């Protein structure tokens, strides 16, 4: 775990909670991933915060990664204040000095009185530049109306064109796809990242992806995934579990998620380095990572990273949370991607052009 550097004292933290009317009239730009997830954030985090403080939140979508954050910081033209960031990208962004350090003494106690650092699961506070919001998984799903008589149930099935002919839709990133390729090729979960750190392992992963490359439909945003599955653009589609859950629960889509080989991770709030609205951004992070705010993510089947929040989750939803399927999956290694993300991203882009 990285050493946590405390930058703000108790007096300043109190000042954040007692923002002046002038401060309250200002705005923050917050970016996230949209869709059902963004709607849950709007309902349980953004709207309650605006109501409490009077601060105007400009809530925008992006597709993830660190490129846009890096461009703003390097140009000295900060357009975003707070960013919802996958921990795979958080490690890299923090290591490159693109995010502010978030002092842990700004975090609120759990509603049951538990100190924040005891209430959050350890992974939610491992990186000094972020505070975890959700536990989520990347899974794939199929449409019961288009899949045929045989139903896929393993990560190997995603790569089996003989047994399941047809298009597969995957997000256009090295992350997840390389891990899945090795898992489908028989590599044990505990050996995936050790192997992927070697030239031989990387070659093996790309070779496995080669076996389905002609049948891959690439997309950029998770928001495209349910539509591809619904429209028949692909018979198996990769996405964050919450996207499929929302389509099943709210729209009645005949989708089935496959949890085998799921890659589970966290999303966190990060604050863009150099934002002139640091005090407000810290206050926003503090409020929106409270017990009640995080419990709201049960709406889209993402697990809250606070124990006090789990006590508020409806029991009928628990089985749909990624935290209920960690034994079937692999924890995404953010430190690995911080070290290898740039080089593997370049190799992935070169592979796409072959």
Buried (B, 14 or more C-beta within 10 A) or exposed (E): EBEBEEBBEEEBBEBBEEBEEEBBEBEBBBBBBBBBBBBBBBEBBBEBBBEEBEBEBEBBEBBBBBEBBBEBBEEEEBBBBBBBBBBBBBBBBBBBEBBBBBBBBBBBBBBEEBEBBEBBBEBBBBBBBBBBBBBBBBBBBBBEEBBEEEEBEBBBBBBBEEEBEBBBBBBBBBBBBBBBBBBBBEBEBEEBBEBBBEEEBBEBBBEBBEBBEEBBBEBEBBBBBBBBBBEEBBBBBBBBBBBBBBBBBEEEBBBBBBBBBBBBBBBBBBBBBBBEBBBBBBBBBBBBBBBBBBBBBBBBBBBBBBBBBBEBBEEEBBEBBBBBBBEBBBBBBBBBBBBBBBEBBEBBEEBEEE
